[in-house]
Amino acid sequence: MPKLMEYAPFAGLHVIEEIHRVAADLQDKRMLFINSTFDGGGVAEILNRMIPFMNDLNLSVRWEVIKGNDAFFSVTKKIHNALHGGKDRLTPEEYAIFEEIQRQNLAQMSLDEEIVFIHDPQPVGLVERKKRNKNYWVWRCHIDLSNPNPEVWNYLKDYVNQYDASVFSAPAFRKKLDNPQFLISPSIDPLSEKNREMSMQEINNILGQLQIPTDKPLVTQVSRFDRLKDPVGVIQAFKNVKNNKDAYLLLVGGSASDDPEGAQVLAEVLDEAAHFPNILVRSLPPTSHLEINAIQRASTIILQKSLREGFGLTITEALWKAKPVIAGAVGGIPLQITHGQSGILTQSVKETTYWIERLLDDPNFASKLGLNGREHVRKNFLITRHIRDYLLLFLFVSSGKKREDFDINKSEFVNYRPA
């Protein structure tokens, strides 16, 4: 792992120095992160990079995952879809499965660190231990909560209100809660295998291994095979592109251990792409970071046609590589893309088709979008900023300040900075 000082050329020396100052005030605290998987998806990827950095700051930080069976992860996928606005209702039996797995994990986990940081709905119920341990708890939501299914959200809210603070990725996700809410965007690591600089020889070698041709422009979407990423809509948009035989569409995805729908969505994608030789589909393991890096760097245009999106780190990755990005105007995506300046926002298959054609026909405009996007990521979405924000959050919750110490009505989110 690189040392924090190696990030000074990207983030600035003042950010590195601030991180060390804040970390010095947390030396006596133990912290625990809990999510649902060690690999696959943006949360696991961030934690895999962030935990070593925090330990390198001499902080006591540990990471665990909630354990569950297939039935549990089927229920939590249904919860995930409902929070994104899905209309399906959970049955009493499904709620019972969710609660039983929480109880089983509570019986196996100590959860006695001073600060316990829970990611997303899967382990949200572990907060039941808070009263006994009398420690500080934070719930971090990576999901687009702009229009959740009311029944499912009201059920989860009873758990979330027990936390000392909650964290969201975009202002539109703010909810009425009994605790202070923080806006903290996700991030990428510019020196990771997925984002580091690569030589053309490295890129071409990897593309050759994956049998990805390079004789035409490459239009690419990288994301889990998930209906909310709308891979079928991407294929339909590309089929409508004039002279689509003069370019390739590449859909690259994978699976995560907490997402049981991936194989079914992949089958739908393969069926939609059948008989179109210029549409390529590649399913890669969740650890294929260097391969994703090479694919993004080789692409002419990057798509992320999400229907709902908490943030969209594949967009951040593509912008960091100075690629023009066309993405759905949903969730946290507009935090990354200002339409026509740092990328393109679309709301339909028809608009996506138009902008693919436009960027293929106007490489100078496409290049300008990519360069602006990279600078936006440098200023706002690197891991150094993310670590600093988390450490400041930990200072806040461990200070014992409560919701009543702040006038929540005056601000979308609490902005806390120590003197």
N, C-alpha and C positions, 0 to 999 in steps of 0.2 A: 504493500500500500504506500502511496506517496505521503509525504509529510505535509502538514498544513501550509508551511512556508512556500511550498512549490506552487500554491495557488495564488500567491501574491501577484504574479503578472496578469492574472485574469480579474481577480476581485479587488486588488489594491491592498497595500500593506496595512492601511488603517483598519480594514475589516479583520485581517488576521490578528492584529494587536487587540482589537475589541473582543474577539472570541477568547483569547487568552485571559483578558481581564475578567470577563464574566465567568469563565470556567473556574478561576481562582476562588470565586465566592461560592462555588458548589462542591468544593473538595470533600466536604464532610457528608455529602448526600449520596445515597445509593438510588439508582434509577432502573426501572424495569420496563421494557417495551414488549407488548404482546400483540400479535396479529394471527392470521390463519394459515400462513404458509411461509416456508423458508425460501422458496423460489417460485418464479412465475408471477408476473404482474409488477406494477410500479412500486407498490409498498415494500415488497420484499427486496426489490432492487435498491431502493433508497436505503433501507436499513442495513443491507449488506455492505454499503459504502460508509454509512454514517456511524455505526457502532464502533468500528476500529478507530475512526477519528476521535470519537469521544473518549475512548480508552487511552488514546495517545495523549489526551489532555489531562491524564491522571484522574479521570472521572470513573466512578464505579458504575458501569452500565452493563446490563444483562438483557438478553433477548430470548423469549420463549414463544411458542405457537400453541394455540388452543388445539386440542386433539378431538377428533370427531369421526363418526362413521359416514358411510355414503348417504344414509337417510338425513343426517344432520346437514351435510353440505348441499343436499338437494333443497332442504328448507331454507338455508341461508342464501342460496342462489335465488330462490323465490322472493325472499326478503329484499335482496339486492335489486331485483327487477321492480319490485313494488315501490321502493324508495326512489327509483328512477321514473316513477309515474305509472307503472304497470297496474292493471285493474284486477288482477287475480287476488282472491282472498285466501288467507291461510285458514286451514281447518283447526279445530281445537286439538286434534291429534298432532298436527304440525307444530303448533305452539308448545305442546307437551314435549315433543322431541327436542326442540330448541332449549327448553328449560332444563330437561334432564341432562343434556350434555354440559350445560353450565355447571350444574351440581356436581357432575363427575369430575370436571376440571378443578372446581373449587376444592374438592377433597384431595387432589393430587398436588396443588400448587401452594407454595408458602405465601407469596404476594405480600411480603413484609418490608419491601423496599420503601424508602421515604416517599418516592414518587413512582406511581404506576401509570404508564402511558398506553392506553388501549386504542387499537386501530380498527375502525369500522364495526359493523354490527355483530360479526361472528362471536367475539368475546365480550360484548358489551355487558352481559349479565354478571361478569366476574366482580363488578363493583359491589355486589352484595357483601363482600369481605371488608369493605371500607370501614364500616362501623366497628368491627372487631379490632382491626389493625390500627385504626386511627391515623392513617397516612393520607397522602394527597393523591387524587386521581384525576386524570385528564382523558377525555374522549376525543379522538381525532377522526373526523369523517372525511373520506376521500370521494364520496359519492355526490352526484348532482342531486341536491335536495330542493331544487327550485319548485317542484310540483309533486311531492310524494303522495303515494296512496295514503289517505288520512287514517285509515284503520291501523295499518302497519306502523306508520310513524307514531301515532298516539301510544301504541303498545311499547315501542322502543323508547319513547320520550320519558316514560316512567323510570327507566334505567338511567337515561342520560341526565336527568335532573338530579341524580344523586352524585354526580361528578363535581369536582371543584372548578373545572373549566372545560370548555369545548372548543374545538378548532375546526375551521372549515377552509375550503380552498378559494371561495369566491364570495363576494358580498351578496349575491342573489340567493345563497344557500342559508342565510341567517334565519333562525327560528326563535319563537318565544320560548325561552328556557329560564330556569331558575339559577343559572350560573353565568359568569362572564364568558363572552365568545370572542375568539381570536381569529383573525384572518392570516393564515400562513400558507403560501403557495408551495407546492412540491418543487423539486429541483433535479438537475442532472449533475453528474460529476464529469467535468471536461477532460479528466485524465484517466477515466475508466476505459476498459476495453471497448465499450460501446461508443465512446465519444472521442477517444484520442485520435491524433492525426495518423493517417495511413499513407503508405506509398502506393503509387499506381500498380506496382508489381504485386503488392499484398492484395489490393482490391481485385485485380484481374485473376489472381490465383484462386481466391475464394469464389468469385463468380463462376469460374471454370468448374470448380468442384461441385457447385450447386446447379450446374447446367443452366445458367442464366445468360442469354445472349447479349451482346453489346453492340450489335450492328445497327440498332435503331434507338431512338429516345425511349427511356424507361420511365413509365408512370407507375408509382409504387404506393401501396398502402401497407403499413406495418402495424399490426394490432392482433390481439387475441381474436380467435374466431367466435364472435359474439354478435348477436343480432343488433345490439345497441350500437355497434360499430358500422352497421349497414354494409357489409361486404357485397351483398347481392345488389344493393343500390349502386355501389361503385362499378360493378360489372355492367350494369344497365347504362350508366352514364358513359362508360368507355365505348360500349357498342354503338352509341349514338354519335360519337366523335367522327367528323368527316375524315376520310382517309385514315381510319384507325389501323389499317394494315401497315401504315408507315411508322407505327410505334408499338411498344409492348406494354401491356398492363400486368403488373406483378402484385399479387396478394401474398403477403408473408405473415404467418401467424403461428400460434402455438397453443399450449394449454397450460392450465394451472391446477394444482391438486384440489383447490377449493371451488373449481368451476366444472360441474358435471355436464354442461351443455355443449362444450367445445366440439366434441366429435360429431354431434348432430349438425351443428352449424357448418362445420367443414364439409360434410356431405352435401349440404345445400349449395355451398359455394362451388364445389366440383361439378355438381349437376348444372348450375347456371353457366359455368365456363366451358362445358363440354362442346366440342366441335368448333371451338374458336382457338386456333393455334397461336394467336398472338396474346392470349390471356394465360398467364402462368400462375400457378398456385404452389407455394412451398410451405410445408408444415415443419417447423424447426423446434428443437428442444428449448426450454426456457433459459438455458445457459448459453445460447448461441449469440453472445454479445458481439464478438468480433465480426461474425457473419452479418449481423444487422448493421453494424457500422459500415462495412464494405458496401452493402446493398444501398444504404441511404446515400453514401458518397457517390455511388455510380448512377443514382437516379437523376433524371431531368426534372421531374416534378414529384412532390410527395403529397399524398392525399390522407385525410383523416375525416371521412364523411360520417362522423358520429351523429346519432339521433339524440343521445343524451351523453354527457361527459362531465366527470368531476373536474378534470384538468386536461389530461392528454399529454403524457410525457413523450410519446412518439413525435408529437409536434415540436416540443422543446428540443429534442435530439436533432430533428431535421433542420430547424432554424439555426441551431448551433453550427451546423455544417453548411450554412449559408444557402440552403435550398429553398426555392419557392414552394410554399405550402398552401394547399386548398383544403379548407376544413369547415365542418358544420358550425354554424353560428349558435352554439348551444353551450350551456354550463360554464365552465371555467375557460373555454377556448378563447373568448374575446379578451381575456386578460393577456394572452400571448400575441394575438393578431389584431392589429388595426387594419381594417379592410383597405386594400389598395396601397398600404404603406409597408407593413411588415408581413403581409400575406394576404390571402383571399378568404372571405367568409361566404359560405353558400347555405341555401335553405332548401334546395331541391335537387333532384337528379338533373333537371334541365339546366339549372344554373351551373352545376358541376361540369356538365358537358361543355357549356360555353367557355368556362374558364380554363379547362384543359386545352381546348383549341386555341384560346387567346395566348396562353403562356407558351405553348409549342410554337406559335407563329411569331412571338415577340420575345426572343431570348434576352434582349437588353432590359426590358421591363421585369422579366423573371429574375434576372441577376440582381437588380436593384432591390426587389422584394427580399431576396435571400440575404443580402448584406445588411439591410435594415433589421431583419429578424435576428440575425446573429448578435448584433449590438444590443438589441432588446433583451435577449437571453443573458448576455454578459452582465448587464446591469441589474437584472432582477431574478434570475432563476438558476443560479449556480449553487452548489451544495454548501459553500461557505456562508452565504446569506441564510440558508435553511438551518444550518447548525447554530448560527448566532441567534436566530429567532426562537429555536427550541430552548436554548440555554436561558434566554431572557424569560421565556414562558415558565421554565422551571423555577427561576428566581421569584416570579410572581406568585405561583401557587404555594411555594414553600414559605412565602412571607406571611401567609395567613390572611391575606386580604380577601374579602368576600364581595359578592355582587353589590351589596348595599354601599360599599365604599366608592362606587362609580355611578355616574348618571348615565345609564345605558341608553336613555332616550336621546341623548345629545350626539351619539355616535353609532355608526353601524357596528363597530367592533371596538373593544378595548385596545388602546395603544399604550403599552407599558414599557417604559424605559427607565432603568435605575439612574439615580443622580450620579 
